[in-house]
Amino acid sequence: MSSITFSKMGLAVNSDFFKFTYRFGRPNHIYQIHNCESGIRSGCASWHPNLNKLYKKKRTAPCIASISKIKRIAPHAAASSSSFSPAPEQLLDATTKQKKKRIAGIDQDELLDPKLLADPDSCFCEFEGVHIHHKVYDAEAQSHNSLQSQAISQLPQGTKKIGFPMILLHGFGASVFSWNRVMKPLAEVTGSKVVAFDRPAFGLTSRVFPFQHPTPDAENKKPLNPYCTAFSVLATLYFVDFLAAEKAILVGHSAGSIVAVNSYFEAPERVAALILVAPAILAPLLAQKVDKGNPLGRNDQTETDALNLINIFKPFLKLYMVLSIFIKYIAQAIMQAAKGMANMLHSLYKKVLSATLRSAFGVMLVRMLIDKFGIAAIRSAWYNSKEVDGHILDGYTKPLRAKGWDRALVEFTAAILIDNESEAKPPLTKRLHEISCPVLIVTGDTDRIVPAWNAERLSRAIPGSTLEVVKNCGHLPHEEKVEEFVSIVARFLQSSFGCSEEMSMQAAI
């Protein structure tokens, strides 16, 4: 139903039914004018002088002609008339379209397939039905580049030929773009290939959703959710094979450190070393060391008095022990029943949370949060927010042009919050002491997202790990302090795998 509204005069024209609704200046006087054919003065000019003015101003308006019938209607009837006001669905649709126009400065009217947003050096490979966007830099293939050759000559001698390729894992909200400045230098440091890939829900990796509705002929095997941590771990190990290497050095930034460490525990024989940059792994609280011989600091006289008290109250202690055992069994029975109830409630909670997150409300919430805090989060990750120029903002917001980015981000969030697979394994923080490969932890001293003290605690929890704190640096050492970051990595690799000149001479003798 189409209509034309003259807002200044209060006249709405419904061209489908040739019906006019005119609202006078008086609050309770609304009139509908029916069966208009030609001319406006003949029937209604006398009702209100504004109609005469309207005729003079809108002389060329269609269907404003002789009016044969004028009817007074109630205000509530006029309000409910579709000729007077648009339907609620139309208003909601218009509001939704207006909100969808721009998110974090990115136009949302025409979203594209991720492959159409690819860079000239972008590559895609398919893994478990997901087209993973990645970039590869091969030091050997670029060995003729004079500038790179000059840069590598300034690095420590022991780091020229480490021999292990490197896999870079970005953090939450980032992509391959965040590694652009260090891929070539790191490739020169290792003397091998360096690959960075976009994890599902980020960058230009395809957004897929068929895992929620498995086909009946799938042998009752539930497909792996591409947005869960386990999928990223398998994708990381896939790239180790992709590089035709037995082992690789895993570099994880922020949430990417979780993927790197989990990849180590999944296949420790495939990981040569771990480099954790601003790791978003909550470090465990370490207990203070105490003297095992005298944990409470008691003297011999105090211990003698305690033994005398025990002898005096020995009969009461026996009764207490019997009652304690009885109470213990009752408590265990109660706890078992409560545990069953807790598991049921926890399962119900997860189902409700999953349904809420995956609803239209969840998508709307994600879009609102990205629009309101996305740019601010990028700036806060830097020590000096003034260094965040248009090129950096374009690189981080480019994935918002890809189809399904909002729904994929919702799925990623749901997979993190509702992770049933991780419940079957010990918490990551309780396994850190099992890491035996070389580990480097790099953090900025003014990191506002993952504080430096967390990295310090993490280094104490991982035996033999090396901690490096970059001064005047925020959450992105590999972007803010490129030269210093590469130098730190080079020294670490030299001490872990390099062979100094003195050692080479001794081996020759």
C-alpha positions in Angstrom: 0.0 0.0 0.0 1.6 3.2 -1.1 0.9 6.7 0.3 2.1 10.3 -0.1 2.3 12.5 3.0 2.4 16.3 3.1 3.9 16.6 6.5 3.5 20.4 6.9 -0.2 20.3 6.3 -1.0 16.9 7.9 -2.4 15.4 4.7 -1.8 11.7 3.8 -2.7 10.4 0.4 -3.4 6.7 -0.1 -3.1 6.2 -3.9 -4.4 2.6 -3.8 -7.8 3.5 -2.4 -7.9 7.2 -3.4 -8.5 8.1 0.2 -7.2 11.2 2.0 -6.7 11.6 5.7 -6.4 15.1 7.0 -5.4 16.0 10.5 -6.5 19.5 11.6 -4.7 21.6 14.1 -7.2 20.5 16.8 -6.1 17.4 18.6 -9.3 15.4 18.4 -10.5 16.3 14.8 -9.3 13.9 12.1 -11.2 13.7 8.8 -11.0 11.2 5.9 -11.9 12.4 2.4 -13.2 9.7 0.1 -13.9 9.3 -3.6 -11.7 12.2 -4.8 -11.8 12.7 -8.6 -11.0 16.2 -9.5 -10.8 19.6 -7.7 -10.2 20.4 -4.1 -12.2 23.6 -3.5 -15.6 22.2 -4.1 -16.0 20.0 -1.1 -13.5 20.7 1.7 -12.0 24.2 1.4 -14.7 25.4 3.8 -13.8 22.9 6.5 -10.4 24.4 7.1 -8.4 27.3 5.6 -5.3 25.2 5.5 -6.8 23.1 2.7 -7.1 26.1 0.6 -3.4 26.9 1.2 -2.5 23.4 0.4 -4.3 23.6 -2.9 -2.3 26.8 -3.8 1.0 25.2 -2.9 0.3 21.7 -4.3 -1.6 22.6 -7.4 0.1 19.8 -9.4 -0.6 17.0 -6.8 -2.3 14.0 -8.4 -5.8 13.0 -7.4 -6.6 16.2 -5.6 -9.9 17.2 -7.3 -13.6 17.3 -6.5 -14.4 15.6 -3.2 -17.8 14.1 -2.9 -17.7 12.9 0.7 -16.0 14.0 3.9 -16.3 11.8 7.0 -15.2 12.6 10.6 -13.4 9.6 12.3 -12.2 8.9 15.7 -8.5 9.5 16.6 -7.8 5.9 17.5 -9.3 4.8 14.2 -7.1 7.2 12.3 -4.0 6.0 14.2 -4.8 2.4 13.3 -5.4 3.2 9.6 -2.5 2.2 7.4 -3.1 5.3 5.3 -2.3 7.6 8.2 0.9 5.8 9.6 3.2 3.1 8.3 2.9 -0.5 9.7 5.1 -1.4 12.6 6.9 -4.0 10.4 7.8 -1.3 8.0 9.2 0.9 10.8 11.2 -2.0 12.2 12.5 -2.9 8.8 13.6 0.7 8.1 15.3 0.9 11.5 17.2 -2.4 10.9 18.3 -1.2 7.4 19.5 2.0 8.9 21.5 0.2 11.6 23.0 -2.2 9.1 24.5 0.5 6.9 27.8 0.9 8.8 29.5 -1.1 11.5 32.8 0.4 12.8 32.8 2.6 9.8 32.3 -0.3 7.3 29.4 -0.2 4.9 27.2 -3.3 5.5 24.8 -2.9 2.6 26.8 -5.1 0.2 28.9 -7.8 1.9 31.2 -9.9 -0.2 32.6 -13.4 -0.4 35.9 -13.4 1.5 37.9 -14.5 -1.6 36.9 -11.3 -3.3 38.6 -9.3 -0.6 41.9 -11.2 -0.9 45.3 -9.5 -1.4 47.6 -10.3 -4.3 49.7 -12.6 -2.0 46.7 -14.3 -0.4 46.3 -18.1 -0.6 43.5 -20.4 0.2 43.4 -24.1 1.1 40.6 -26.3 2.1 40.6 -28.1 5.5 37.6 -30.0 6.8 35.3 -28.1 4.5 36.7 -24.7 5.5 38.6 -22.5 3.0 41.4 -21.1 5.1 43.0 -17.9 4.1 46.8 -17.8 4.7 50.0 -16.2 3.5 53.4 -17.8 3.1 56.8 -16.2 3.0 59.7 -18.3 1.9 63.2 -17.0 2.8 64.9 -19.2 0.2 62.7 -18.0 -2.6 63.4 -14.4 -1.7 67.2 -14.9 -1.1 68.0 -12.7 -4.1 66.4 -9.6 -2.5 69.3 -7.3 -1.6 67.5 -5.4 1.1 66.5 -8.6 2.9 70.0 -10.0 2.5 71.4 -6.8 4.1 68.9 -7.1 7.0 69.8 -10.7 7.7 73.5 -9.9 7.7 72.9 -7.8 10.8 71.4 -10.7 12.8 73.4 -13.0 15.0 75.3 -15.6 13.0 73.7 -18.6 14.9 70.2 -17.7 13.8 70.7 -17.7 10.0 69.8 -21.3 9.5 67.6 -22.6 12.3 65.9 -25.0 9.9 62.4 -25.0 11.4 59.5 -23.3 9.7 57.3 -21.0 11.7 53.5 -20.8 12.1 51.9 -17.6 13.3 48.6 -17.6 15.2 46.8 -14.3 15.6 44.7 -13.2 18.5 41.0 -12.4 19.0 39.7 -9.9 16.4 42.9 -10.0 14.4 44.0 -11.8 11.2 47.0 -12.4 9.0 47.2 -8.6 8.7 48.7 -8.3 12.2 51.8 -10.3 11.1 52.5 -8.4 7.9 55.4 -6.4 9.3 57.3 -9.4 10.8 56.7 -12.3 8.4 59.7 -11.5 6.2 62.2 -10.7 9.0 61.2 -13.9 10.9 61.6 -16.0 7.7 65.1 -14.6 7.3 65.8 -15.4 11.0 64.8 -19.0 10.6 66.1 -19.4 7.1 62.8 -21.3 6.3 59.2 -20.7 5.5 56.8 -18.6 7.7 53.1 -19.1 7.3 50.2 -17.1 9.0 46.6 -18.2 8.6 43.2 -16.8 9.6 41.4 -18.9 12.1 37.7 -19.5 11.4 35.5 -16.5 12.3 38.4 -14.1 11.6 40.1 -12.6 8.6 39.2 -13.9 5.2 38.7 -17.6 6.1 35.3 -18.8 4.9 32.3 -18.6 7.2 30.5 -22.0 7.3 27.5 -23.1 9.3 26.4 -26.6 8.1 27.9 -28.3 11.3 24.7 -27.3 13.2 22.6 -29.5 10.9 24.4 -32.8 10.1 23.1 -35.0 7.4 21.4 -38.3 8.3 24.0 -40.3 6.3 26.9 -38.9 8.3 27.2 -42.2 10.2 25.9 -40.5 13.3 29.2 -38.7 13.6 28.8 -35.1 14.7 31.0 -32.8 12.6 33.6 -30.8 14.3 32.6 -27.2 15.0 35.1 -25.1 13.0 34.8 -22.3 15.5 36.0 -24.3 18.5 39.6 -24.4 19.8 40.0 -28.1 18.8 39.5 -27.2 15.1 42.2 -24.5 15.3 44.6 -26.9 16.9 44.0 -29.5 14.1 44.4 -26.7 11.5 47.7 -25.7 13.0 49.0 -29.3 12.8 47.7 -29.4 9.3 49.9 -26.5 8.4 52.9 -28.3 9.8 52.3 -31.0 7.2 51.5 -28.3 4.7 55.0 -27.0 5.1 56.4 -30.5 4.7 58.1 -30.3 8.1 58.5 -32.7 11.0 58.5 -29.9 13.5 57.6 -26.2 13.5 58.0 -23.2 15.8 54.6 -22.0 16.9 54.1 -18.3 17.6 50.9 -17.3 19.3 49.7 -13.8 20.1 47.1 -13.2 22.8 44.3 -15.8 22.4 46.5 -17.4 19.7 48.8 -18.5 22.5 46.0 -20.8 23.8 45.9 -22.5 20.3 49.7 -22.8 20.3 49.9 -24.4 23.7 47.0 -26.8 23.0 48.7 -27.7 19.7 51.8 -28.7 21.7 49.8 -30.9 24.1 48.0 -32.5 21.1 51.3 -33.4 19.3 54.4 -32.4 21.3 56.6 -34.2 18.8 55.5 -31.7 16.1 56.4 -28.5 18.0 60.1 -27.4 18.1 59.5 -24.3 20.2 56.7 -22.0 21.5 56.8 -18.2 21.3 54.0 -16.7 23.3 53.4 -13.0 22.7 51.2 -11.2 25.2 49.7 -14.6 26.0 46.0 -14.5 27.1 46.5 -17.6 29.3 45.6 -17.0 32.9 48.7 -17.8 34.8 48.1 -20.0 37.9 48.8 -18.7 41.4 52.0 -20.4 42.7 52.1 -21.5 46.3 54.8 -19.9 48.5 57.6 -22.2 49.5 57.7 -23.2 53.1 60.1 -25.2 55.3 59.0 -28.8 55.1 60.8 -29.6 58.4 58.9 -26.9 60.2 56.0 -25.7 58.1 54.2 -23.8 60.9 57.3 -22.5 62.6 56.6 -24.4 65.9 59.3 -25.0 68.5 60.0 -28.3 70.3 58.3 -27.2 73.5 55.1 -26.5 71.7 55.2 -30.0 70.1 55.7 -31.6 73.5 52.6 -29.8 74.9 50.5 -30.9 72.0 51.5 -34.6 72.6 50.5 -34.4 76.2 47.1 -32.9 75.3 46.5 -35.8 72.8 47.2 -38.4 75.5 44.7 -36.7 77.9 41.9 -36.5 75.4 42.6 -39.8 73.6 39.1 -41.4 74.4 37.3 -38.3 73.1 39.4 -38.4 70.0 38.4 -41.9 69.3 34.7 -41.0 69.5 35.4 -38.0 67.3 37.0 -40.1 64.7 34.1 -42.5 64.6 31.6 -39.7 64.2 33.8 -38.0 61.6 33.8 -41.2 59.4 30.0 -41.5 59.7 29.5 -37.8 58.8 31.9 -38.2 55.9 29.9 -41.0 54.3 26.7 -38.9 54.7 28.3 -35.9 53.2 29.6 -37.9 50.2 26.1 -39.2 49.5 24.7 -35.7 49.7 27.4 -34.4 47.4 26.8 -37.1 44.8 23.1 -36.2 44.7 24.0 -32.5 44.5 26.5 -33.2 41.8 23.9 -34.9 39.6 21.6 -32.0 40.1 24.4 -29.5 39.3 25.3 -31.4 36.1 21.7 -31.3 35.0 21.4 -27.6 35.7 24.7 -26.9 34.0 23.6 -28.8 30.9 20.3 -26.8 30.9 22.2 -23.6 31.3 24.5 -24.3 28.4 21.5 -25.1 26.1 19.8 -21.9 27.0 23.0 -19.9 26.6 23.7 -21.5 23.3 20.2 -20.8 22.0 20.4 -17.2 23.2 23.8 -16.5 21.6 22.8 -18.0 18.3 19.5 -16.1 18.1 18.9 -12.8 16.2 19.5 -11.1 19.5 23.0 -12.5 19.8 23.9 -11.3 16.3 22.5 -7.9 17.0 24.5 -7.7 20.3 27.7 -8.6 18.5 27.1 -6.0 15.8 26.4 -3.4 18.4 29.5 -4.2 20.5 31.8 -4.2 17.4 30.4 -0.9 16.2 30.7 0.7 19.6 34.0 -0.7 20.9 35.8 -2.1 17.9 37.9 0.9 16.9 38.5 1.8 20.5 39.8 -1.7 21.3 42.3 -1.4 18.4 43.6 1.9 19.7 43.9 0.7 23.3 46.0 -2.2 22.2 48.8 0.2 21.3 51.1 2.0 23.7 50.7 5.2 21.6 47.3 5.3 20.1 48.4 8.1 17.7 50.4 5.5 15.7 47.1 3.8 14.7 46.7 5.3 11.3 44.1 4.7 8.5 46.1 1.8 7.1 46.0 -0.1 10.4 42.3 0.5 10.9 41.5 -0.6 7.4 43.5 -3.8 7.9 41.7 -4.7 11.1 38.2 -3.8 9.9 38.5 -5.3 6.4 37.0 -8.6 7.5 33.8 -6.8 8.4 33.2 -6.6 4.7 32.9 -10.4 4.4 29.5 -12.2 4.3 28.5 -13.8 7.6 31.2 -12.2 9.7 28.7 -11.3 12.5 27.1 -14.8 12.7 30.5 -16.4 12.6 31.7 -14.3 15.5 28.6 -15.3 17.5 29.4 -19.0 16.8 33.0 -18.5 17.9 31.9 -16.9 21.1 29.4 -19.7 21.7 32.0 -22.3 21.1 34.3 -20.7 23.6 31.7 -20.4 26.3 30.2 -23.9 25.6 33.2 -26.1 25.2 32.3 -29.6 26.2 35.5 -31.1 24.8 37.8 -29.2 27.2 35.9 -30.5 30.2 37.2 -34.0 29.5 40.8 -32.7 29.8 42.7 -31.2 32.7 42.7 -27.4 32.7 45.5 -25.8 30.7 46.9 -24.0 33.7 47.5 -27.3 35.5 49.5 -28.7 32.6 51.9 -25.9 32.0 54.6 -27.6 34.0 54.6 -30.5 31.5 55.9 -28.3 28.6 59.4 -29.4 27.8 60.2 -27.6 24.5 61.9 -24.2 24.5 59.5 -21.4 25.4 59.8 -17.7 24.9 57.3 -15.2 26.4 57.2 -11.7 25.2 55.1 -8.9 26.7 54.8 -5.1 26.6 55.3 -3.3 29.9 52.2 -1.2 29.4 49.8 -3.9 28.0 46.3 -2.8 28.9 44.6 -6.0 27.7 46.8 -8.7 29.2 48.9 -7.2 31.9 52.7 -7.8 32.0 52.4 -9.4 35.5 50.4 -12.2 34.1 53.2 -13.0 31.6 55.7 -13.0 34.5 53.6 -15.5 36.5 53.2 -17.6 33.3 57.0 -17.7 32.9 57.4 -19.1 36.4 54.8 -21.7 35.7 56.6 -23.1 32.6 59.9 -24.6 33.5 62.9 -23.2 31.7 60.9 -20.5 29.8 62.4 -17.2 28.9 60.6 -13.9 29.6 61.3 -10.7 27.7 59.6 -7.4 28.6 59.5 -4.7 25.9 59.6 -1.2 27.2 57.1 1.5 26.1 55.0 -1.2 24.4 51.4 -2.3 24.6 49.6 -5.5 23.5 51.2 -5.7 20.1 55.0 -6.0 20.4 55.2 -7.6 16.9 53.5 -4.5 15.4 54.7 -1.7 17.6 58.4 -2.7 18.1 59.2 -4.8 15.1 63.0 -4.5 15.2 63.2 -5.2 18.9 60.7 -8.1 18.6 62.6 -9.8 15.8 65.9 -9.3 17.7 64.4 -11.0 20.8 63.2 -13.9 18.8 66.6 -14.2 17.0 68.4 -14.3 20.4 66.0 -16.9 21.7 66.4 -19.1 18.7 70.1 -18.7 18.8 70.3 -19.9 22.4 67.8 -22.8 21.7 68.9 -24.1 18.3 71.8 -22.0 17.1 75.4 -23.0 17.0 77.9 -20.4 18.0 81.3 -20.1 16.3 83.2 -21.4 19.4 81.0 -24.5 19.6 81.5 -25.1 15.9 85.3 -24.9 16.3 85.2 -27.3 19.3 83.1 -29.8 17.4 85.6 -29.6 14.5 88.5 -30.3 16.8 
